[in-house]
């Protein structure tokens, strides 16, 4: 049993560790300079894992920093997803390897079309560990921060910079995945020498937990952490998510919270890089609006965030969307923080985004939509449900 805000829930909670310093980094404009500076300060080892590593100016900037580190004798290890990192494999991989960087590709994409569950098992997390003493975890890929759809504003996303006790599980998880992919790629056990053990001494006074989703022991850890915090909420839930297509448990958890008087606000995509998913999400709008849940669409730029703040002290930042891809198949990583100061910083950022770059949608807005648009949303919803069922998760999006 575990508790939050004085209430108790039945699901097992995350493993909380005291003695952390966790800093919020908003958009790539804050994240990429911090990551590059940490790479340039590294003296022993860098472990970087990312879904996308684009051969654009941002990707080349980080690649150049990694090459500089390798040139001064730092052990640099980079893991990129085989689907998200397809342009990396054909672009930056060769020059990084030539510079002395160890590179692995998670599930190289060999077939263009496949709908099986194995195709969906991607490495979607975005992490970096520097010398075992500093880590970055979040939702920001290594890709240009300004999208074609909205060149005036950076892609709206977050990461966190972490020092302290939480480095122990973060470093262990990073190494576990690196060794697993090494074994699969080489078909034999790999004993890559670890150059830097985790420096997990207390730094700061924040309480935090490291959450992962994989296909073994941690299938539901991230979703369960959300559900436990939502079930314990007493005042307010603010959830920002790029690809929001929750399953039945998650939807009803939000409805239950709203029914007991909790203010529930969703900040979702207004500009879409995957229109099918956006239309499917919009089909759920009437369902939420009828139960008193507020919905904002962010339209300044592409919203790519996967964050939440609950009751002014529980917060999470990470790579996991609330959709079947993230919650059922992909490898994800989130950090949960139980700290009023950190939660206030994230909440202020989210409120500014809603106030300055978003539009609130109301029940009457849905009724005013052209009938063809509403039909398109319904068709997209059914299509995503069907795809989820084909992948082997038939009950996920059931009403």
WOTA-V324098 format. One record per residue. N is the residue number from 1. PHI is phi in degrees with one decimal (NA if undefined). OMEGA is omega in whole degrees, 0 to 359 (NA if undefined). D_CENTER is the distance of its C-alpha to the mean C-alpha in whole Angstrom. Layout:
N PHI OMEGA D_CENTER
N PHI OMEGA D_CENTER
This chain:
1 NA 178 26
2 -144.6 184 24
3 -135.6 173 24
4 -145.9 181 23
5 55.5 176 25
6 82.3 179 28
7 -105.8 186 27
8 -121.0 175 27
9 -125.9 186 24
10 -87.6 183 25
11 -70.9 177 22
12 -64.2 181 21
13 -91.2 178 19
14 -71.0 178 17
15 -87.3 183 19
16 -83.4 178 19
17 -126.9 176 21
18 -87.2 174 23
19 83.5 181 23
20 -126.5 170 20
21 -116.8 183 20
22 -121.5 181 16
23 -113.1 180 16
24 -86.3 177 14
25 -118.5 184 13
26 -98.8 181 13
27 62.9 179 13
28 -64.5 179 14
29 -63.1 174 17
30 -95.3 187 17
31 -72.0 187 14
32 -64.7 175 16
33 -62.0 179 20
34 -66.3 179 18
35 -65.9 180 17
36 -61.8 179 20
37 -62.6 179 22
38 -65.8 178 21
39 -63.1 180 21
40 -68.8 178 25
41 -91.9 183 26
42 -63.1 180 25
43 -121.9 185 28
44 -129.4 189 27
45 -155.6 175 24
46 -130.4 173 20
47 -117.8 181 18
48 -123.9 179 15
49 -129.7 183 12
50 -151.5 178 11
51 -72.8 179 10
52 -119.6 174 12
53 -135.2 191 15
54 -80.9 176 18
55 -82.8 177 21
56 -108.6 182 21
57 -55.9 178 23
58 -67.7 179 19
59 -61.8 179 19
60 -68.4 177 22
61 -61.6 179 22
62 -71.5 178 20
63 -61.8 179 22
64 -63.2 177 25
65 -64.4 178 24
66 -65.3 178 23
67 -65.8 177 26
68 -62.3 179 28
69 -64.6 179 27
70 -61.3 182 28
71 -65.7 179 31
72 -95.6 172 32
73 97.3 177 31
74 -76.0 175 28
75 -76.6 184 26
76 -113.5 181 23
77 -127.0 184 21
78 -122.9 177 18
79 -120.0 182 16
80 -125.6 179 15
81 -70.6 183 14
82 -71.9 178 18
83 -91.4 179 17
84 -63.6 183 14
85 -101.0 182 16
86 -59.6 179 19
87 -70.9 176 21
88 -66.3 182 20
89 -60.5 180 22
90 -88.7 184 25
91 -124.3 190 25
92 -82.3 187 23
93 -56.9 185 24
94 -61.7 182 27
95 -72.7 175 28
96 -67.8 178 25
97 -62.0 179 27
98 -62.4 180 31
99 -87.3 178 30
100 97.8 178 29
101 -87.5 174 25
102 -80.5 183 24
103 -126.6 172 22
104 -125.6 179 21
105 -117.2 181 19
106 -80.9 180 17
107 48.6 179 19
108 -52.6 183 21
109 -83.5 184 21
110 -104.8 181 25
111 -116.0 184 26
112 -73.3 184 25
113 -121.1 177 25
114 -162.7 181 24
115 -114.8 182 23
116 -73.0 181 23
117 -62.6 180 20
118 -62.2 180 20
119 -61.7 184 19
120 -84.5 181 16
121 -82.0 183 15
122 -102.6 174 13
123 -96.7 189 11
124 -99.0 185 8
125 -79.1 182 6
126 -128.6 186 7
127 -142.9 170 10
128 -146.5 177 14
129 -122.1 183 16
130 -115.2 176 20
131 55.4 180 23
132 68.7 186 21
133 -113.7 186 22
134 -146.3 180 19
135 -137.8 171 15
136 -122.5 177 12
137 -137.6 178 8
138 175.6 182 5
139 -113.8 188 4
140 -90.5 174 8
141 -76.2 176 10
142 -88.3 185 13
143 -157.1 180 15
144 -49.4 188 17
145 -77.4 182 16
146 -112.8 184 18
147 -87.0 179 18
148 -60.3 183 22
149 -65.9 184 21
150 -149.9 185 21
151 -72.0 184 23
152 -85.3 184 24
153 -131.9 180 20
154 -68.9 174 17
155 -54.1 188 14
156 -88.7 185 12
157 -156.8 184 9
158 -139.0 167 9
159 -144.1 175 9
160 -128.0 174 11
161 -104.6 190 14
162 -128.0 167 16
163 -132.4 176 19
164 118.9 188 21
165 -61.4 183 21
166 -67.7 178 17
167 -62.2 182 18
168 -60.6 179 20
169 -69.4 180 17
170 -67.0 180 15
171 -64.4 180 18
172 -60.5 180 19
173 -66.5 179 16
174 -61.6 180 15
175 -69.6 180 19
176 -60.9 181 19
177 -70.5 178 17
178 -59.3 182 19
179 -69.3 178 22
180 -64.2 180 21
181 -67.5 176 20
182 -60.4 181 24
183 -63.5 181 26
184 -64.8 183 25
185 -69.8 186 25
186 -101.8 179 29
187 60.5 175 30
188 -159.8 178 31
189 -59.3 180 30
190 -119.8 179 28
191 -117.1 179 29
192 -64.3 182 27
193 -67.4 177 29
194 -83.6 183 26
195 -87.2 185 27
196 -139.2 175 26
197 -73.2 180 25
198 -64.9 174 23
199 -95.7 189 24
200 -105.7 177 23
201 -73.6 180 26
202 -58.7 175 25
203 -137.1 183 24
204 82.1 185 24
205 -130.6 180 24
206 -87.8 175 21
207 -98.6 186 20
208 -146.2 179 16
209 -139.3 177 15
210 -102.6 185 12
211 -118.9 176 11
212 -127.7 170 10
213 -124.3 175 11
214 -138.4 184 13
215 -103.6 181 17
216 -119.5 186 19
217 -84.8 189 19
218 -126.1 184 16
219 -63.9 188 15
220 -124.6 187 15
221 -60.8 183 14
222 -69.2 179 10
223 -62.5 180 12
224 -64.8 177 15
225 -64.6 174 14
226 -59.1 185 13
227 -62.6 179 16
228 -66.7 180 18
229 -67.4 178 17
230 -65.1 180 18
231 -63.6 181 21
232 -91.5 184 22
233 -61.9 180 22
234 -117.7 187 25
235 -124.1 189 25
236 -153.8 174 22
237 -125.6 172 18
238 -119.8 185 16
239 -127.3 176 13
240 -114.1 184 11
241 -149.6 185 9
242 -70.9 184 9
243 -120.1 190 10
244 -109.6 178 12
245 -141.8 188 15
246 -71.3 174 15
247 -78.3 186 17
248 -60.7 181 21
249 -60.1 183 20
250 -68.8 180 17
251 -59.9 182 19
252 -71.9 174 22
253 -63.4 178 20
254 -67.2 178 20
255 -63.8 178 23
256 -62.4 178 25
257 -63.1 179 23
258 -61.9 181 25
259 -65.8 179 28
260 -93.1 172 29
261 97.9 178 28
262 -75.6 175 25
263 -77.8 183 24
264 -115.4 180 21
265 -127.3 177 19
266 -112.8 173 16
267 -110.7 189 15
268 -125.9 182 14
269 -68.3 169 15
270 -103.0 172 18
271 -101.7 189 18
272 -114.5 167 17
273 -98.1 174 16
274 -130.7 187 16
275 -56.3 181 19
276 -58.6 181 20
277 -67.0 179 17
278 -64.1 179 17
279 -65.2 178 21
280 -63.7 178 20
281 -62.7 182 18
282 -63.7 176 21
283 -63.9 179 23
284 -86.1 185 22
285 -55.2 181 23
286 -57.6 180 26
287 -58.0 180 25
288 -74.7 183 23
289 -62.0 179 25
290 -65.1 180 28
291 -104.2 172 27
292 83.7 178 27
293 -88.4 180 23
294 -83.6 180 22
295 -128.6 173 20
296 -117.6 172 20
297 -108.0 180 19
298 -85.8 188 18
299 -124.2 177 20
300 -69.3 181 20
301 -157.4 175 18
302 -70.1 174 15
303 -85.2 181 12
304 -122.3 186 9
305 -71.0 173 7
306 -138.6 188 5
307 -138.1 176 8
308 -157.0 172 11
309 -132.2 182 15
310 -130.9 176 17
311 55.5 173 21
312 70.4 178 21
313 -146.0 178 20
314 -95.1 180 17
315 -144.7 174 13
316 -140.1 177 10
317 -135.6 179 7
318 -179.6 185 4
319 -103.7 190 1
320 -86.4 169 4
321 -76.3 174 6
322 -102.2 180 9
323 -149.5 184 11
324 -63.1 179 13
325 -60.6 183 12
326 -75.0 188 8
327 -84.6 185 11
328 -120.2 190 14
329 -131.3 190 14
330 -84.7 170 11
331 -87.7 186 10
332 -127.9 176 7
333 -146.7 175 6
334 -127.0 169 6
335 -116.7 173 9
336 -103.8 181 12
337 -127.9 176 15
338 -109.0 185 18
339 -157.4 182 20
340 -60.8 181 21
341 -65.7 178 21
342 -63.6 180 18
343 -60.9 179 17
344 -64.8 179 20
345 -64.4 179 18
346 -66.6 180 15
347 -62.1 179 17
348 -61.7 179 20
349 -64.7 180 17
350 -66.1 179 16
351 -66.0 177 20
352 -63.7 179 21
353 -63.7 179 18
354 -68.8 183 20
355 -73.8 189 23
356 -100.3 188 23
357 -122.4 186 21
358 -126.8 177 21
359 -124.7 177 23
360 -81.7 178 24
361 -102.7 181 25
362 -123.2 184 28
363 -57.9 182 29
364 -68.2 178 32
365 -64.6 178 30
366 -64.5 181 29
367 -64.1 182 33
368 -84.6 180 34
369 -63.8 175 31
370 -56.2 183 34
371 -57.0 180 34
372 -63.1 178 33
373 -66.4 179 29
374 -67.1 177 29
375 -64.6 179 30
376 -61.2 178 28
377 -64.1 180 25
378 -63.9 179 27
379 -63.1 179 27
380 -62.8 178 23
381 -58.7 180 22
382 -66.3 179 25
383 -65.8 179 24
384 -66.7 176 20
385 -59.6 180 22
386 -63.0 180 24
387 -62.0 178 22
388 -64.8 178 20
389 -67.0 178 23
390 -60.7 179 24
391 -75.9 175 21
392 105.0 181 23
393 -125.3 190 21
394 -66.0 184 24
395 -92.0 189 23
396 -62.1 187 20
397 -100.6 179 21
398 -65.3 181 24
399 -57.1 NA 25
